[in-house]
């Protein structure tokens, strides 16, 4: 450790960056977690996410699941349908041989558990609010200029991990190129309160304008994830509450009765992005800094959680063998593990969106045939469920505890 302040510094204290720090709490490595926004920002954010079975196992391996599980919704049914086509595909736990199919968790619930973990981890130093101003890569480490409460500090670390989002300044400064595209769609999210019980059922309904998801939340609330072409999404977002709820109900259906808004509406553009590489010497990318996908299927955050668990495992094993954790030989193990698996999910979500977001008759016939096959062929339904719940690919050791 001579000449180094930390073994690794993580830029970005969202769910993925903080989870990576927590996964290294018993590693013997000294970790700096650098986050620009105060904790109150993370605890006040009300966004909700679909959490896969594998992500739940990772939180369980961290010892945080008993804190998170009582405050989130466990869903035991998924209904997949194509617009007004009456024959929906129903996924049940017995189709997968599990007790549940997934969870829906709000951002602040996950962050609260992660913050409590940080507070009990003496090897982790949280610099917040703080941000990386510049990174100077050297053969044996990285020298960071970090602005902490208005003052610039110099920090020396063996490895820098970028968990700083899809527009990652660290990735851009390092010259790592990305490939992908902006979709023709934007996403509207909000929370609604239905008149009737949501029954802990998750819905994914495909309309020609884009996927429409209903995720059950505690307190009989539902998170809406509504994808539509940019102009339509903007028009929907600009409507008054009454008109918006009328349009929402047309897509939502009447299965839960009258709806009322329980949050503000948010609109963001949808994109697909994959970094050309996840690692350089002394640098690793995780989460949205490495990749972004279409929200259909709720895979985005779960990909980042798997990144964090995989990188933590690679770093811990290298450290135990006395290897240089910032060396490219070590970091490429993480890249080889995660890059292809993430590309598979990116391709799957892109295929779903393009296949269902159209009224072109040949595709309508093909996809409805696909839904019929999924209803009738158990192996096909089993494979689709394994993909949606994170059961394919290599599982991190954290998920096996």
Secondary structure, DSSP 8 states (H G I E B T S, - for coil): -TT-SEEEEEE--SHHHHHHHHHTTTSS--EEEEESS-HHHHHH---EEEE-HHHHHHHHHTT-HHHHGGGSEEE-EEEEEETT-S--EEEEHHHHTSS-SEEEEEHHHHHHHHHHHHHT-TTEEEEESEEEEEEEEETTEEEEEEEETTEEEEEEEEEEEE-S-TT-HHHHHTT--EEEEEEEEEEEEEEEEESS--TTEEEEEEETTEEEEEEEETTTEEEEEEEEEHHHHHHHHHS-HHHHHHHHHHHH-STT--EEE-S--EEEEEEEEEES-SEETTEEE-GGGTEE--STTS-HHHHHHHHHHHHHHHHHHHHHTT--TTSHHHHHHHHHHHHHHHHHHHHHHHHHHHHHS---HHHHHHHHHHHHHHHH-HHHHHHHHHHHTT-SS---GGGG-
